[in-house]
Amino acid sequence: MKRPPHYPDYVEPSAPQWRRWWLALLLLWGVQLGLTWALWPEGRPRQEQWPLGVIVPLAWLLALALRLLVWQVGLINRDAHRSTLEAALRGWWCRRGATLPVEHALLLGPAGDSSWQYQGLMAATPVPKPVVLPGSGELALRCQVSLRQAEDRHAALGQHLARQLLALPEREARWSGWRGLAWVGDAAGEVSFAATLVAAGAQLPETRWRLRTLDDLDTLIDEFPRICPEEADGLLCAGVVSLAQAEEGAVPGEAGFAWVIGHRGQLQLHRGEYLLTDEESAAELCAQMQRYGRLDKAPAHCLALDAASHRAFIEGGWQAGEHQLSAHWGALGPLAPFVGMSLALLQVKESRQPCGWLCAQGEQGMAMGVAVHGNG
């Protein structure tokens, strides 16, 4: 995970050692008086000694004033240094707490393409049955829409996902405000998705972003205010995947998602993070994600797309419970975090409560994030 920056603290300025200063005054003053008395010329009036006796106290006061000045300057510098560090840390947390405002979230998976099938974190959705892949004979989870088009599954999924997007209300009012497309997955799916939108009259700019990891999503969140400065501006974020193979013990899956991103979105998607199990604890990462979302405790709703991520984050209090959805989705490769985010967004839209998502993403490690409801 991305940790807050660590800065060295300012060296604490030491306070004057008052006992030493008083002892020094008494010692030096005593030495001065003794020497003055012993070396005073005979015949010279003794009353002239007393003005000389204040030289050491005055010099002592001057030295003490300089010492106090150095101490006070050190304290001021220390406070200024700490204020600067606190401001830098607040800025870092503020930037990391930035969100992507989502107006609509769509999902396409083996369970179907209707929004009701993904409500309630799919608690009431029947587990889809795997199909046998032609040629290899292996079992896989497949979207019904693409069963009849086995020759180019990514293109079929992209086309159907675009048709789902075109069925949204007020779509024509948003076409002129789209500033680009962020895509996850195969290029064939992207071409089919964009072509279907353009054929329906959508004005889709040539600007494209390729999303592969959570770091790419971080960049999109950072760039969103610059890309979409006006209230009516927006982005499309979508992707499809169709895996033919998966790791041992996992069933290859198939899915698609689409988000309409705009300033008026009430679904706020926070940045995700990876858990590097050899370097950090799940509890530490969970606490950091809760701070991103300004949550006092773990979100009441949480889902996991595989058993491994479910087990990994239990110690941090993020428990998916019965919402461990590997049987509904199978292995989704690089699309897994985005499907988890989409399910969380749909849950937030339904319940208006924060929802966490968990998944494993190969060499990147375990991934997690949270979506909340609000105006950002």
C-alpha positions as CSV (number, residue, x, y, z in Angstrom):
1,M,0.0,0.0,0.0
2,K,1.0,3.6,-0.4
3,R,2.1,4.8,3.0
4,P,2.0,8.4,4.3
5,P,5.4,10.2,3.8
6,H,7.7,10.0,6.8
7,Y,9.7,13.2,7.6
8,P,12.4,13.5,10.3
9,D,11.4,15.5,13.3
10,Y,13.1,18.7,14.3
11,V,15.8,18.3,16.9
12,E,14.3,19.4,20.2
13,P,16.0,22.6,21.4
14,S,17.4,22.1,24.9
15,A,16.3,24.5,27.6
16,P,18.8,26.4,29.7
17,Q,20.2,24.5,32.6
18,W,19.2,27.0,35.3
19,R,21.2,25.4,38.1
20,R,24.4,25.6,36.1
21,W,23.8,29.2,35.2
22,W,23.3,30.2,38.9
23,L,26.4,28.3,39.9
24,A,28.4,30.0,37.1
25,L,27.2,33.4,38.3
26,L,28.1,32.7,41.9
27,L,31.5,31.2,41.0
28,L,32.5,34.0,38.5
29,W,31.3,36.8,40.7
30,G,33.1,35.3,43.7
31,V,36.3,35.0,41.8
32,Q,36.0,38.5,40.5
33,L,35.4,40.0,43.9
34,G,38.2,38.0,45.4
35,L,40.7,39.1,42.8
36,T,39.6,42.7,42.9
37,W,40.0,42.8,46.7
38,A,43.4,41.1,46.6
39,L,44.9,43.2,43.7
40,W,43.3,46.5,44.7
41,P,46.1,49.2,44.9
42,E,46.9,50.5,48.4
43,G,45.8,54.0,49.1
44,R,43.0,53.9,46.5
45,P,39.5,54.3,48.0
46,R,37.7,51.0,48.5
47,Q,34.4,52.5,47.5
48,E,35.6,52.5,43.9
49,Q,35.5,48.7,43.9
50,W,31.8,48.4,43.9
51,P,31.1,49.7,40.3
52,L,33.5,47.1,39.1
53,G,31.6,44.4,40.9
54,V,28.6,44.6,38.6
55,I,30.6,43.7,35.5
56,V,30.3,40.0,35.9
57,P,26.5,40.0,36.7
58,L,25.9,42.3,33.7
59,A,27.9,40.0,31.4
60,W,26.1,37.0,32.9
61,L,22.7,38.6,32.1
62,L,23.8,39.4,28.6
63,A,25.0,35.8,28.0
64,L,21.8,34.4,29.6
65,A,19.7,36.7,27.3
66,L,21.5,35.4,24.2
67,R,21.0,31.8,25.4
68,L,17.3,32.4,25.9
69,L,17.1,34.0,22.5
70,V,18.7,30.9,20.9
71,W,16.3,28.7,22.8
72,Q,13.2,30.6,21.8
73,V,14.3,30.7,18.1
74,G,14.8,27.0,18.3
75,L,11.2,26.5,19.7
76,I,9.8,28.7,17.0
77,N,11.6,26.7,14.3
78,R,10.5,23.5,15.8
79,D,6.8,24.6,15.9
80,A,7.1,25.9,12.3
81,H,8.7,22.6,11.2
82,R,6.0,20.5,12.8
83,S,3.2,22.7,11.4
84,T,4.7,22.3,7.9
85,L,4.9,18.5,8.4
86,E,1.3,18.4,9.6
87,A,0.2,20.4,6.6
88,A,2.1,18.1,4.3
89,L,0.5,15.0,5.9
90,R,-3.0,16.6,5.8
91,G,-2.4,17.4,2.1
92,W,-1.3,13.8,1.5
93,W,-4.4,12.3,3.2
94,C,-6.6,14.8,1.4
95,R,-5.2,13.8,-2.0
96,R,-5.4,10.1,-1.1
97,G,-9.0,10.6,0.0
98,A,-10.1,12.0,-3.4
99,T,-12.9,10.1,-5.1
100,L,-14.3,9.4,-8.5
101,P,-17.9,10.5,-8.6
102,V,-20.0,7.9,-10.3
103,E,-23.5,8.6,-11.6
104,H,-24.3,5.2,-13.0
105,A,-22.7,1.7,-12.6
106,L,-23.6,-1.2,-14.8
107,L,-22.5,-4.9,-14.6
108,L,-22.6,-7.8,-17.0
109,G,-21.8,-11.3,-15.7
110,P,-22.7,-14.9,-15.7
111,A,-25.7,-14.1,-13.5
112,G,-27.2,-11.8,-16.1
113,D,-27.3,-8.2,-17.2
114,S,-30.1,-6.8,-15.1
115,S,-29.4,-4.5,-12.2
116,W,-31.6,-6.4,-9.8
117,Q,-29.4,-9.4,-10.1
118,Y,-26.6,-7.5,-8.5
119,Q,-28.5,-5.9,-5.6
120,G,-27.9,-6.9,-2.0
121,L,-24.4,-8.0,-3.0
122,M,-26.1,-10.9,-4.9
123,A,-27.3,-12.6,-1.8
124,A,-30.5,-13.7,-3.5
125,T,-29.0,-14.3,-6.9
126,P,-28.7,-18.0,-7.9
127,V,-25.2,-19.3,-8.5
128,P,-24.7,-19.7,-12.3
129,K,-23.8,-23.1,-13.7
130,P,-20.5,-23.5,-15.5
131,V,-20.5,-24.4,-19.2
132,V,-18.0,-26.6,-21.0
133,L,-15.7,-24.7,-23.3
134,P,-15.6,-26.1,-26.8
135,G,-12.2,-27.6,-27.8
136,S,-10.6,-27.7,-24.3
137,G,-13.5,-29.3,-22.5
138,E,-12.8,-27.2,-19.4
139,L,-15.6,-25.7,-17.3
140,A,-16.0,-21.9,-17.3
141,L,-18.6,-19.3,-16.2
142,R,-20.0,-17.4,-19.2
143,C,-22.4,-14.6,-19.8
144,Q,-25.5,-15.8,-21.6
145,V,-25.3,-13.0,-24.1
146,S,-22.1,-14.3,-25.6
147,L,-22.9,-18.0,-25.6
148,R,-23.9,-17.9,-29.2
149,Q,-20.8,-15.9,-30.3
150,A,-17.9,-18.0,-29.1
151,E,-15.7,-16.8,-31.9
152,D,-15.1,-13.3,-30.5
153,R,-16.4,-13.1,-26.9
154,H,-14.7,-9.8,-26.1
155,A,-16.3,-8.0,-29.0
156,A,-19.7,-9.5,-28.1
157,L,-19.4,-8.5,-24.5
158,G,-18.3,-5.0,-25.5
159,Q,-21.2,-4.6,-27.8
160,H,-23.8,-5.7,-25.3
161,L,-22.2,-3.5,-22.6
162,A,-22.6,-0.5,-24.9
163,R,-26.3,-1.4,-25.5
164,Q,-26.8,-1.5,-21.7
165,L,-25.2,2.0,-21.5
166,L,-27.5,3.3,-24.3
167,A,-30.5,2.2,-22.4
168,L,-29.8,4.5,-19.5
169,P,-32.1,7.5,-19.1
170,E,-31.0,11.0,-20.2
171,R,-28.1,9.5,-22.2
172,E,-28.4,11.9,-25.1
173,A,-28.0,14.9,-22.7
174,R,-24.7,13.5,-21.6
175,W,-23.2,12.6,-24.9
176,S,-21.8,16.1,-25.7
177,G,-20.2,16.2,-22.2
178,W,-18.1,13.0,-22.5
179,R,-14.4,13.8,-22.5
180,G,-13.0,10.4,-23.0
181,L,-13.1,6.7,-22.4
182,A,-11.1,4.7,-19.8
183,W,-10.9,1.0,-20.8
184,V,-10.0,-2.2,-18.9
185,G,-9.3,-5.3,-20.9
186,D,-8.9,-6.5,-24.5
187,A,-8.7,-4.0,-27.4
188,A,-11.3,-6.0,-29.4
189,G,-13.9,-5.3,-26.7
190,E,-13.0,-1.6,-26.6
191,V,-13.4,-1.3,-30.4
192,S,-16.7,-3.0,-30.3
193,F,-17.9,-1.0,-27.4
194,A,-16.9,2.4,-28.9
195,A,-18.3,1.4,-32.4
196,T,-21.7,0.6,-30.9
197,L,-21.9,3.9,-29.1
198,V,-20.9,5.9,-32.1
199,A,-23.3,4.0,-34.3
200,A,-26.1,5.1,-31.9
201,G,-25.1,8.7,-32.3
202,A,-22.9,9.2,-29.2
203,Q,-20.1,11.7,-29.5
204,L,-17.2,9.8,-28.1
205,P,-13.9,11.7,-28.1
206,E,-10.7,10.0,-29.2
207,T,-9.1,10.5,-25.8
208,R,-8.5,7.1,-24.3
209,W,-6.9,5.8,-21.0
210,R,-5.8,2.2,-20.5
211,L,-6.5,0.9,-17.0
212,R,-4.6,-2.2,-15.9
213,T,-4.0,-1.7,-12.2
214,L,-5.1,0.3,-9.2
215,D,-2.3,2.7,-9.9
216,D,-3.8,3.6,-13.3
217,L,-7.1,4.3,-11.5
218,D,-5.2,6.5,-9.1
219,T,-4.0,8.5,-12.1
220,L,-7.5,8.8,-13.5
221,I,-8.8,10.1,-10.1
222,D,-6.0,12.7,-10.0
223,E,-6.6,13.8,-13.6
224,F,-10.4,13.9,-13.4
225,P,-10.7,17.6,-12.2
226,R,-8.4,18.7,-15.0
227,I,-10.0,16.6,-17.7
228,C,-13.6,17.5,-16.6
229,P,-13.5,21.1,-15.4
230,E,-17.1,21.9,-16.2
231,E,-20.2,20.6,-14.3
232,A,-21.6,19.0,-17.4
233,D,-18.3,17.2,-18.3
234,G,-18.0,13.5,-17.7
235,L,-16.1,10.3,-18.5
236,L,-16.9,6.7,-19.4
237,C,-15.0,3.9,-17.7
238,A,-15.7,0.4,-18.9
239,G,-14.1,-3.0,-19.6
240,V,-14.8,-6.6,-20.4
241,V,-12.9,-9.8,-19.9
242,S,-13.3,-13.4,-21.0
243,L,-10.8,-15.9,-19.6
244,A,-10.2,-19.3,-21.2
245,Q,-7.9,-20.5,-18.4
246,A,-7.4,-19.8,-14.7
247,E,-5.2,-21.0,-11.9
248,E,-5.6,-24.4,-10.5
249,G,-8.8,-24.6,-8.4
250,A,-10.4,-21.6,-10.1
251,V,-13.0,-21.5,-12.8
252,P,-12.4,-19.0,-15.7
253,G,-14.9,-16.2,-15.7
254,E,-16.4,-13.6,-17.9
255,A,-17.7,-10.1,-17.1
256,G,-18.1,-6.5,-18.1
257,F,-18.7,-3.2,-16.3
258,A,-19.4,0.4,-17.2
259,W,-19.4,3.6,-15.1
260,V,-20.7,7.0,-16.1
261,I,-18.5,9.4,-14.2
262,G,-19.6,13.0,-13.6
263,H,-19.5,15.8,-11.1
264,R,-23.2,15.1,-10.1
265,G,-22.4,11.5,-9.2
266,Q,-23.6,10.6,-5.7
267,L,-21.6,7.3,-5.6
268,Q,-18.1,8.1,-4.5
269,L,-15.4,5.6,-5.4
270,H,-12.3,5.8,-3.2
271,R,-8.8,4.7,-4.3
272,G,-8.0,1.0,-3.9
273,E,-4.8,-0.3,-2.3
274,Y,-2.8,-3.5,-2.6
275,L,-1.8,-5.6,0.5
276,L,1.9,-6.7,0.3
277,T,1.7,-9.5,2.7
278,D,5.4,-9.7,3.3
279,E,5.7,-6.0,4.3
280,E,2.5,-4.9,6.0
281,S,-0.4,-6.2,7.9
282,A,-4.1,-6.4,6.8
283,A,-5.2,-4.5,9.9
284,E,-2.9,-1.6,8.9
285,L,-4.2,-1.4,5.4
286,C,-7.9,-1.7,6.6
287,A,-7.3,1.3,9.0
288,Q,-5.8,3.3,6.1
289,M,-8.8,2.5,3.8
290,Q,-11.2,3.6,6.6
291,R,-9.3,6.9,6.9
292,Y,-9.7,7.3,3.1
293,G,-13.4,6.9,3.4
294,R,-13.6,8.9,6.7
295,L,-15.1,5.9,8.5
296,D,-14.8,5.2,12.2
297,K,-15.0,1.5,11.7
298,A,-15.1,-1.2,9.0
299,P,-18.0,-0.7,6.5
300,A,-21.1,-2.6,7.5
301,H,-21.3,-4.1,3.9
302,C,-18.4,-5.9,2.4
303,L,-17.9,-8.3,-0.5
304,A,-15.0,-10.6,-1.6
305,L,-14.6,-12.0,-5.1
306,D,-12.5,-14.9,-3.8
307,A,-11.8,-16.9,-0.6
308,A,-8.2,-15.8,-0.4
309,S,-8.9,-12.1,-0.1
310,H,-11.8,-12.9,2.4
311,R,-9.4,-14.6,4.7
312,A,-6.6,-12.1,4.3
313,F,-8.6,-9.1,5.6
314,I,-10.5,-10.7,8.5
315,E,-7.9,-9.5,11.0
316,G,-8.6,-5.9,10.0
317,G,-12.3,-6.3,10.7
318,W,-13.4,-6.3,7.0
319,Q,-15.5,-9.5,6.8
320,A,-17.4,-10.4,3.7
321,G,-19.5,-13.0,5.5
322,E,-21.8,-14.7,3.1
323,H,-20.8,-12.3,0.3
324,Q,-17.9,-14.3,-0.9
325,L,-18.8,-14.3,-4.6
326,S,-16.2,-16.5,-6.3
327,A,-18.9,-19.0,-7.3
328,H,-20.8,-16.2,-9.1
329,W,-17.9,-14.8,-11.0
330,G,-15.0,-17.1,-11.2
331,A,-11.5,-15.8,-12.0
332,L,-11.6,-12.4,-13.7
333,G,-8.0,-11.5,-14.0
334,P,-7.3,-7.7,-14.2
335,L,-11.0,-7.0,-14.3
336,A,-11.6,-8.4,-10.8
337,P,-11.0,-5.1,-8.8
338,F,-13.3,-3.2,-11.2
339,V,-16.1,-5.7,-10.8
340,G,-15.7,-5.5,-7.0
341,M,-15.9,-1.7,-7.2
342,S,-19.0,-1.9,-9.4
343,L,-20.8,-4.3,-7.0
344,A,-19.8,-1.9,-4.1
345,L,-21.2,1.1,-6.0
346,L,-24.5,-0.7,-6.7
347,Q,-24.7,-1.6,-3.0
348,V,-24.1,2.0,-1.9
349,K,-26.7,3.2,-4.3
350,E,-29.2,0.8,-2.8
351,S,-28.4,1.1,0.9
352,R,-26.7,4.6,1.1
353,Q,-24.1,3.0,3.4
354,P,-20.4,2.5,2.8
355,C,-19.4,-0.8,1.1
356,G,-16.0,-2.4,1.0
357,W,-14.7,-4.8,-1.7
358,L,-11.9,-7.3,-1.6
359,C,-10.2,-9.4,-4.3
360,A,-6.9,-11.1,-5.2
361,Q,-5.1,-9.8,-8.3
362,G,-2.2,-12.2,-9.1
363,E,1.3,-10.8,-8.5
364,Q,-0.1,-7.5,-7.4
365,G,-1.4,-9.1,-4.2
366,M,-4.6,-8.7,-2.4
367,A,-6.6,-5.6,-3.3
368,M,-9.2,-3.7,-1.4
369,G,-11.2,-0.5,-1.5
370,V,-14.4,1.2,-0.4
371,A,-17.3,3.2,-2.0
372,V,-19.4,5.7,-0.1
373,H,-22.5,7.8,-0.7
374,G,-22.3,11.6,-0.8
375,N,-21.4,14.6,-2.9
376,G,-17.6,14.2,-2.5
